[in-house]
Amino acid sequence: MGRRIDIHVHLAGIHGDGSGCFVSERMGRTVTFRVLMRLMGADVRNPVEANSAYIRRLAGLLESSSELDYACLFAMDGVYDSHGELIPCESHLFVPNSYVFEVSRRSPQFLPVISINPQRRDAVAELERWGDLAVALKWLAPLQKFDPSEARYDDFYKKLGELGLPVIAHTGCEHTFPGMEQSLGNPLLYERLVRQGVSVIFSHCGTGSFLHPRHDYSREFVSMLERHENVYGDTSAFCSLVRYQQVKRFAADRYAGRILHGSDFPIPSSALYFLPALGFGKVRDLELSRHPLDRDVRIKTAMGMPDSVFEGAYSLLEKRILRWEACR
């Protein structure tokens, strides 16, 4: 069996421990945020302990995993104004690049993924600072509120190409954060970047949900996948209530090596959504697993996803992983 990567794992941090992480007041009040932090065993009233608990939980899950060798950990940049300055109140989750490297050095199974909003005044300089050792760059444009099709980002895209740094880009609708600009989840907005030769992994394969039916961009994703060899998709949140119907759709052999595994951790996954396909006994066995990362892999395997889904990310990221491991 080849090396297996969960290509889509979120870091989160609460302001107050010196890490530079924060969540906006609006995000901190949401039920979603409080439930997710509680699932991680993190007490939001104690920032230092909460952030440490989150990292310990992640490290323990990777160390005990029988299904995964690595997890890509995401930094998350914020929202910027027309002068390229950060707008904290609109930046609902901020995880600096320095923090993702600090955390990734704590476990040999953590892989650092940086995040740089190309609107920021020092975007190219920030990419030059961190891009050489990162394994990828993460964007969540509906949250970060920039349009990746704009020509003003060409210098940034050129530097991405020089570094050979893949981009993991959110596509489809987004449910976790408030105040999203859902139309920025359209994969077609990345045509300019893709044509410059940068590999782009479209998170969620552009899929929508019953909550945002007008923002299902899965057809646009398939169009990009079939027209460009440097386009990929990931299966993040495919075992959740809002996207479980996509598992069978993107398990097709015709996409072998182009659809990559991601969990969207800490978003919870469940086999219960697949009861009609798997039957009570199989669903019961899967649900008895208390290991959320392994359970997500096993559900997708039971639903017919081939080994290439779980092993494909290593083939794409191998050179960058080896560079990180040599320097970490």
C-alpha beads as a LAMMPS data file, in Angstrom:
LAMMPS data file: protein, C-alpha beads

328 atoms
327 bonds

1 atom types
1 bond types

-500.0 500.0 xlo xhi
-500.0 500.0 ylo yhi
-500.0 500.0 zlo zhi

Masses

1 110.0

Atoms # bond

1 1 1 0.000 0.000 0.000
2 1 1 1.307 3.463 -0.910
3 1 1 1.590 6.365 1.492
4 1 1 -1.749 7.919 2.363
5 1 1 -2.472 11.571 3.053
6 1 1 -5.484 13.406 4.404
7 1 1 -5.057 16.502 2.284
8 1 1 -7.681 18.633 4.046
9 1 1 -7.292 19.182 7.822
10 1 1 -7.994 22.501 9.509
11 1 1 -6.031 24.141 12.263
12 1 1 -7.868 26.521 14.546
13 1 1 -6.607 28.795 17.244
14 1 1 -8.064 31.189 19.773
15 1 1 -6.492 34.582 20.453
16 1 1 -4.509 34.842 23.659
17 1 1 -1.679 32.309 23.534
18 1 1 0.822 34.306 21.461
19 1 1 0.356 32.204 18.319
20 1 1 -1.235 34.994 16.293
21 1 1 -4.360 32.901 15.725
22 1 1 -7.822 34.328 16.262
23 1 1 -11.466 33.902 15.382
24 1 1 -13.737 36.879 14.886
25 1 1 -16.293 37.742 17.552
26 1 1 -19.028 36.803 15.103
27 1 1 -17.506 33.393 14.435
28 1 1 -16.855 32.788 18.119
29 1 1 -20.555 33.220 18.859
30 1 1 -21.667 30.586 16.358
31 1 1 -22.968 27.232 17.499
32 1 1 -20.819 25.567 14.818
33 1 1 -17.568 26.887 16.248
34 1 1 -18.406 25.989 19.839
35 1 1 -19.532 22.480 18.916
36 1 1 -16.404 21.798 16.859
37 1 1 -14.098 23.019 19.614
38 1 1 -15.936 20.889 22.155
39 1 1 -15.570 17.844 19.913
40 1 1 -11.828 18.484 19.992
41 1 1 -11.812 18.714 23.789
42 1 1 -10.815 22.386 23.633
43 1 1 -12.088 24.839 26.265
44 1 1 -12.622 28.187 24.503
45 1 1 -12.391 29.976 27.861
46 1 1 -8.705 29.030 28.139
47 1 1 -6.889 29.948 24.893
48 1 1 -3.512 28.446 25.788
49 1 1 -4.962 25.116 26.818
50 1 1 -7.564 25.107 24.016
51 1 1 -4.966 25.528 21.266
52 1 1 -2.648 22.951 22.836
53 1 1 -5.522 20.486 23.248
54 1 1 -6.417 20.806 19.581
55 1 1 -2.856 20.030 18.485
56 1 1 -2.477 17.144 20.936
57 1 1 -5.723 15.646 19.662
58 1 1 -4.563 15.879 16.040
59 1 1 -1.130 14.435 16.782
60 1 1 -2.669 11.561 18.714
61 1 1 -5.066 10.760 15.903
62 1 1 -2.275 10.599 13.321
63 1 1 -0.021 8.545 15.568
64 1 1 -2.778 6.004 16.231
65 1 1 -4.116 5.924 12.673
66 1 1 -4.022 2.657 10.755
67 1 1 -5.252 4.335 7.558
68 1 1 -3.110 7.466 7.169
69 1 1 0.559 8.403 7.046
70 1 1 0.239 12.198 6.894
71 1 1 -2.198 15.070 7.258
72 1 1 -1.951 18.447 5.533
73 1 1 -2.562 21.190 8.114
74 1 1 -4.024 24.473 6.893
75 1 1 -3.027 27.990 7.740
76 1 1 -5.841 30.457 6.991
77 1 1 -5.299 34.029 5.876
78 1 1 -7.889 36.747 6.420
79 1 1 -9.800 39.413 4.514
80 1 1 -7.981 42.520 3.230
81 1 1 -9.109 46.007 2.246
82 1 1 -8.315 47.901 -0.953
83 1 1 -4.977 48.989 0.537
84 1 1 -3.952 45.398 1.278
85 1 1 -4.454 45.744 5.041
86 1 1 -6.063 43.037 7.178
87 1 1 -9.694 43.537 8.283
88 1 1 -9.850 41.561 11.558
89 1 1 -13.609 41.808 12.123
90 1 1 -14.287 40.185 8.728
91 1 1 -11.537 37.571 9.099
92 1 1 -13.579 34.878 10.808
93 1 1 -10.676 32.416 11.121
94 1 1 -7.048 33.525 11.056
95 1 1 -4.204 31.016 11.370
96 1 1 -0.800 32.542 10.455
97 1 1 1.777 30.758 8.363
98 1 1 4.318 30.922 11.187
99 1 1 1.931 28.933 13.378
100 1 1 1.326 26.173 10.837
101 1 1 5.090 25.620 10.594
102 1 1 5.476 25.679 14.374
103 1 1 2.753 23.048 14.734
104 1 1 4.011 20.925 11.834
105 1 1 7.383 20.548 13.533
106 1 1 5.696 18.801 16.471
107 1 1 4.869 15.637 14.539
108 1 1 6.564 13.925 11.571
109 1 1 3.075 13.230 10.207
110 1 1 2.058 16.902 9.937
111 1 1 2.557 18.679 6.611
112 1 1 2.426 22.514 6.471
113 1 1 0.030 24.215 4.046
114 1 1 0.340 28.003 3.976
115 1 1 -2.409 30.512 3.185
116 1 1 -1.810 33.889 1.524
117 1 1 -4.627 36.094 0.294
118 1 1 -3.260 37.624 -2.941
119 1 1 -4.988 40.903 -2.018
120 1 1 -2.583 41.550 0.858
121 1 1 -0.023 44.252 0.299
122 1 1 2.939 41.932 0.884
123 1 1 1.497 38.828 -0.809
124 1 1 4.507 38.035 -3.017
125 1 1 6.976 38.683 -0.192
126 1 1 4.965 36.395 2.113
127 1 1 4.993 33.702 -0.556
128 1 1 8.765 34.049 -0.969
129 1 1 9.160 33.787 2.804
130 1 1 7.166 30.591 3.345
131 1 1 6.524 28.991 -0.021
132 1 1 9.751 27.063 -0.442
133 1 1 9.105 24.668 2.475
134 1 1 5.299 24.466 2.341
135 1 1 3.730 21.446 0.641
136 1 1 0.803 23.519 -0.746
137 1 1 -1.099 26.779 -0.429
138 1 1 -4.706 26.959 0.813
139 1 1 -7.391 29.388 -0.355
140 1 1 -10.966 29.758 0.772
141 1 1 -12.012 32.573 -1.539
142 1 1 -15.649 32.873 -0.344
143 1 1 -14.269 33.486 3.158
144 1 1 -11.216 35.527 2.117
145 1 1 -13.316 37.500 -0.398
146 1 1 -11.097 37.724 -3.449
147 1 1 -11.757 36.792 -7.070
148 1 1 -8.946 34.512 -8.329
149 1 1 -9.722 35.344 -11.974
150 1 1 -8.379 38.907 -11.696
151 1 1 -5.290 39.803 -13.727
152 1 1 -3.795 41.855 -10.877
153 1 1 -2.682 38.608 -9.212
154 1 1 -0.494 37.508 -12.126
155 1 1 2.788 38.293 -10.328
156 1 1 1.654 36.142 -7.422
157 1 1 0.661 33.343 -9.814
158 1 1 4.024 33.558 -11.558
159 1 1 5.789 33.078 -8.221
160 1 1 3.538 30.085 -7.413
161 1 1 4.611 28.556 -10.722
162 1 1 8.308 29.213 -10.051
163 1 1 8.016 27.512 -6.672
164 1 1 5.996 24.606 -8.075
165 1 1 3.578 25.095 -5.194
166 1 1 0.136 23.466 -5.625
167 1 1 -2.989 25.332 -4.546
168 1 1 -5.794 23.719 -2.543
169 1 1 -8.801 25.905 -3.350
170 1 1 -12.252 25.735 -1.803
171 1 1 -15.007 25.296 -4.378
172 1 1 -18.752 24.831 -4.082
173 1 1 -20.757 26.275 -1.220
174 1 1 -19.382 26.913 2.258
175 1 1 -21.392 26.221 5.423
176 1 1 -19.038 26.625 8.369
177 1 1 -18.379 30.370 8.374
178 1 1 -20.735 33.366 8.402
179 1 1 -20.963 36.019 5.695
180 1 1 -19.714 33.985 2.747
181 1 1 -19.589 35.230 -0.859
182 1 1 -20.705 31.896 -2.274
183 1 1 -20.242 32.827 -5.940
184 1 1 -16.457 32.857 -5.352
185 1 1 -16.602 29.059 -5.022
186 1 1 -16.833 28.585 -8.800
187 1 1 -13.885 26.532 -10.192
188 1 1 -14.022 28.424 -13.502
189 1 1 -12.589 31.453 -11.699
190 1 1 -9.272 29.555 -11.533
191 1 1 -8.824 29.222 -15.290
192 1 1 -6.193 31.966 -15.313
193 1 1 -4.146 30.267 -12.592
194 1 1 -4.467 26.779 -14.076
195 1 1 -3.322 28.019 -17.486
196 1 1 -0.081 29.182 -15.873
197 1 1 0.710 25.560 -15.069
198 1 1 -0.031 25.639 -11.330
199 1 1 -1.603 22.433 -10.002
200 1 1 -4.941 23.188 -8.366
201 1 1 -6.833 20.821 -6.077
202 1 1 -10.473 21.871 -5.913
203 1 1 -11.807 21.077 -2.458
204 1 1 -15.245 19.414 -2.365
205 1 1 -15.063 18.955 -6.166
206 1 1 -17.178 22.090 -6.539
207 1 1 -20.218 20.437 -4.951
208 1 1 -23.148 22.258 -3.388
209 1 1 -25.836 21.165 -0.978
210 1 1 -29.504 21.499 -0.176
211 1 1 -28.584 24.563 1.903
212 1 1 -27.173 26.454 -1.090
213 1 1 -28.566 24.793 -4.235
214 1 1 -27.651 27.763 -6.456
215 1 1 -23.982 27.312 -5.653
216 1 1 -23.357 23.793 -6.849
217 1 1 -20.396 24.116 -9.203
218 1 1 -19.682 20.424 -9.660
219 1 1 -20.317 20.584 -13.425
220 1 1 -17.818 23.412 -13.680
221 1 1 -15.350 21.319 -11.687
222 1 1 -15.733 18.340 -14.012
223 1 1 -15.247 20.666 -16.982
224 1 1 -11.962 21.908 -15.521
225 1 1 -10.885 18.361 -14.604
226 1 1 -11.431 17.103 -18.129
227 1 1 -9.780 20.077 -19.857
228 1 1 -6.665 20.453 -17.692
229 1 1 -4.224 17.761 -16.567
230 1 1 -3.081 19.888 -13.610
231 1 1 -6.567 19.985 -12.023
232 1 1 -7.593 17.707 -9.151
233 1 1 -10.425 17.452 -6.650
234 1 1 -10.655 16.415 -3.019
235 1 1 -13.338 14.492 -1.154
236 1 1 -13.480 16.699 1.935
237 1 1 -16.793 16.570 3.833
238 1 1 -18.155 13.848 1.530
239 1 1 -19.220 11.874 4.639
240 1 1 -21.168 14.789 6.124
241 1 1 -24.864 15.578 5.992
242 1 1 -24.499 18.261 3.343
243 1 1 -22.320 16.345 0.848
244 1 1 -22.789 12.602 1.411
245 1 1 -24.505 12.164 -1.961
246 1 1 -21.231 13.002 -3.724
247 1 1 -19.300 9.894 -2.611
248 1 1 -20.624 7.603 -5.335
249 1 1 -20.493 10.344 -7.930
250 1 1 -16.740 10.907 -7.612
251 1 1 -15.679 7.324 -6.971
252 1 1 -15.541 6.657 -10.723
253 1 1 -12.415 4.935 -12.078
254 1 1 -12.281 7.454 -14.920
255 1 1 -10.952 10.009 -12.413
256 1 1 -8.280 7.696 -10.951
257 1 1 -5.395 9.716 -9.567
258 1 1 -7.290 12.990 -9.928
259 1 1 -9.646 12.712 -6.935
260 1 1 -7.743 12.916 -3.629
261 1 1 -8.754 12.117 -0.081
262 1 1 -9.567 14.863 2.374
263 1 1 -11.638 14.687 5.531
264 1 1 -12.317 18.378 6.299
265 1 1 -11.500 17.585 9.927
266 1 1 -12.845 18.623 12.448
267 1 1 -16.124 18.524 10.496
268 1 1 -17.676 15.252 11.751
269 1 1 -18.334 12.369 9.371
270 1 1 -20.806 9.507 9.716
271 1 1 -21.683 6.217 8.042
272 1 1 -25.361 6.659 8.918
273 1 1 -25.977 8.589 5.706
274 1 1 -25.011 5.460 3.748
275 1 1 -27.336 3.026 5.508
276 1 1 -29.339 2.176 2.343
277 1 1 -26.139 1.302 0.449
278 1 1 -24.154 -0.435 3.199
279 1 1 -26.770 -2.041 5.404
280 1 1 -27.162 -1.947 9.165
281 1 1 -24.314 -4.308 10.064
282 1 1 -21.632 -2.462 8.079
283 1 1 -22.831 0.944 9.238
284 1 1 -22.819 -0.241 12.850
285 1 1 -19.247 -1.493 12.525
286 1 1 -18.107 1.776 10.989
287 1 1 -19.859 3.890 13.598
288 1 1 -18.264 1.916 16.422
289 1 1 -14.896 3.382 15.398
290 1 1 -14.048 6.318 17.681
291 1 1 -11.223 7.418 15.379
292 1 1 -12.690 10.171 13.152
293 1 1 -9.879 10.254 10.579
294 1 1 -9.804 6.479 10.084
295 1 1 -13.588 6.269 10.045
296 1 1 -13.774 8.787 7.203
297 1 1 -11.332 6.689 5.134
298 1 1 -13.180 3.449 5.868
299 1 1 -16.581 4.868 4.946
300 1 1 -15.282 6.068 1.598
301 1 1 -13.590 2.730 0.961
302 1 1 -16.801 0.869 1.792
303 1 1 -18.625 3.117 -0.673
304 1 1 -16.268 2.115 -3.482
305 1 1 -13.540 4.728 -3.549
306 1 1 -10.358 3.107 -4.951
307 1 1 -6.868 3.154 -3.422
308 1 1 -5.859 5.904 -5.863
309 1 1 -8.056 8.365 -3.945
310 1 1 -6.052 7.825 -0.763
311 1 1 -2.607 7.447 -2.331
312 1 1 -2.828 10.034 -5.108
313 1 1 -1.911 13.040 -2.989
314 1 1 1.494 11.590 -2.136
315 1 1 2.284 11.193 -5.834
316 1 1 1.390 14.848 -6.381
317 1 1 3.166 16.227 -3.302
318 1 1 6.096 13.807 -2.930
319 1 1 8.887 16.211 -3.903
320 1 1 7.574 18.897 -1.566
321 1 1 7.097 16.434 1.285
322 1 1 10.671 15.188 0.926
323 1 1 11.957 18.767 0.942
324 1 1 9.988 19.539 4.098
325 1 1 11.189 16.377 5.817
326 1 1 14.794 17.194 4.985
327 1 1 14.541 20.683 6.534
328 1 1 11.956 20.428 9.317

Bonds

1 1 1 2
2 1 2 3
3 1 3 4
4 1 4 5
5 1 5 6
6 1 6 7
7 1 7 8
8 1 8 9
9 1 9 10
10 1 10 11
11 1 11 12
12 1 12 13
13 1 13 14
14 1 14 15
15 1 15 16
16 1 16 17
17 1 17 18
18 1 18 19
19 1 19 20
20 1 20 21
21 1 21 22
22 1 22 23
23 1 23 24
24 1 24 25
25 1 25 26
26 1 26 27
27 1 27 28
28 1 28 29
29 1 29 30
30 1 30 31
31 1 31 32
32 1 32 33
33 1 33 34
34 1 34 35
35 1 35 36
36 1 36 37
37 1 37 38
38 1 38 39
39 1 39 40
40 1 40 41
41 1 41 42
42 1 42 43
43 1 43 44
44 1 44 45
45 1 45 46
46 1 46 47
47 1 47 48
48 1 48 49
49 1 49 50
50 1 50 51
51 1 51 52
52 1 52 53
53 1 53 54
54 1 54 55
55 1 55 56
56 1 56 57
57 1 57 58
58 1 58 59
59 1 59 60
60 1 60 61
61 1 61 62
62 1 62 63
63 1 63 64
64 1 64 65
65 1 65 66
66 1 66 67
67 1 67 68
68 1 68 69
69 1 69 70
70 1 70 71
71 1 71 72
72 1 72 73
73 1 73 74
74 1 74 75
75 1 75 76
76 1 76 77
77 1 77 78
78 1 78 79
79 1 79 80
80 1 80 81
81 1 81 82
82 1 82 83
83 1 83 84
84 1 84 85
85 1 85 86
86 1 86 87
87 1 87 88
88 1 88 89
89 1 89 90
90 1 90 91
91 1 91 92
92 1 92 93
93 1 93 94
94 1 94 95
95 1 95 96
96 1 96 97
97 1 97 98
98 1 98 99
99 1 99 100
100 1 100 101
101 1 101 102
102 1 102 103
103 1 103 104
104 1 104 105
105 1 105 106
106 1 106 107
107 1 107 108
108 1 108 109
109 1 109 110
110 1 110 111
111 1 111 112
112 1 112 113
113 1 113 114
114 1 114 115
115 1 115 116
116 1 116 117
117 1 117 118
118 1 118 119
119 1 119 120
120 1 120 121
121 1 121 122
122 1 122 123
123 1 123 124
124 1 124 125
125 1 125 126
126 1 126 127
127 1 127 128
128 1 128 129
129 1 129 130
130 1 130 131
131 1 131 132
132 1 132 133
133 1 133 134
134 1 134 135
135 1 135 136
136 1 136 137
137 1 137 138
138 1 138 139
139 1 139 140
140 1 140 141
141 1 141 142
142 1 142 143
143 1 143 144
144 1 144 145
145 1 145 146
146 1 146 147
147 1 147 148
148 1 148 149
149 1 149 150
150 1 150 151
151 1 151 152
152 1 152 153
153 1 153 154
154 1 154 155
155 1 155 156
156 1 156 157
157 1 157 158
158 1 158 159
159 1 159 160
160 1 160 161
161 1 161 162
162 1 162 163
163 1 163 164
164 1 164 165
165 1 165 166
166 1 166 167
167 1 167 168
168 1 168 169
169 1 169 170
170 1 170 171
171 1 171 172
172 1 172 173
173 1 173 174
174 1 174 175
175 1 175 176
176 1 176 177
177 1 177 178
178 1 178 179
179 1 179 180
180 1 180 181
181 1 181 182
182 1 182 183
183 1 183 184
184 1 184 185
185 1 185 186
186 1 186 187
187 1 187 188
188 1 188 189
189 1 189 190
190 1 190 191
191 1 191 192
192 1 192 193
193 1 193 194
194 1 194 195
195 1 195 196
196 1 196 197
197 1 197 198
198 1 198 199
199 1 199 200
200 1 200 201
201 1 201 202
202 1 202 203
203 1 203 204
204 1 204 205
205 1 205 206
206 1 206 207
207 1 207 208
208 1 208 209
209 1 209 210
210 1 210 211
211 1 211 212
212 1 212 213
213 1 213 214
214 1 214 215
215 1 215 216
216 1 216 217
217 1 217 218
218 1 218 219
219 1 219 220
220 1 220 221
221 1 221 222
222 1 222 223
223 1 223 224
224 1 224 225
225 1 225 226
226 1 226 227
227 1 227 228
228 1 228 229
229 1 229 230
230 1 230 231
231 1 231 232
232 1 232 233
233 1 233 234
234 1 234 235
235 1 235 236
236 1 236 237
237 1 237 238
238 1 238 239
239 1 239 240
240 1 240 241
241 1 241 242
242 1 242 243
243 1 243 244
244 1 244 245
245 1 245 246
246 1 246 247
247 1 247 248
248 1 248 249
249 1 249 250
250 1 250 251
251 1 251 252
252 1 252 253
253 1 253 254
254 1 254 255
255 1 255 256
256 1 256 257
257 1 257 258
258 1 258 259
259 1 259 260
260 1 260 261
261 1 261 262
262 1 262 263
263 1 263 264
264 1 264 265
265 1 265 266
266 1 266 267
267 1 267 268
268 1 268 269
269 1 269 270
270 1 270 271
271 1 271 272
272 1 272 273
273 1 273 274
274 1 274 275
275 1 275 276
276 1 276 277
277 1 277 278
278 1 278 279
279 1 279 280
280 1 280 281
281 1 281 282
282 1 282 283
283 1 283 284
284 1 284 285
285 1 285 286
286 1 286 287
287 1 287 288
288 1 288 289
289 1 289 290
290 1 290 291
291 1 291 292
292 1 292 293
293 1 293 294
294 1 294 295
295 1 295 296
296 1 296 297
297 1 297 298
298 1 298 299
299 1 299 300
300 1 300 301
301 1 301 302
302 1 302 303
303 1 303 304
304 1 304 305
305 1 305 306
306 1 306 307
307 1 307 308
308 1 308 309
309 1 309 310
310 1 310 311
311 1 311 312
312 1 312 313
313 1 313 314
314 1 314 315
315 1 315 316
316 1 316 317
317 1 317 318
318 1 318 319
319 1 319 320
320 1 320 321
321 1 321 322
322 1 322 323
323 1 323 324
324 1 324 325
325 1 325 326
326 1 326 327
327 1 327 328
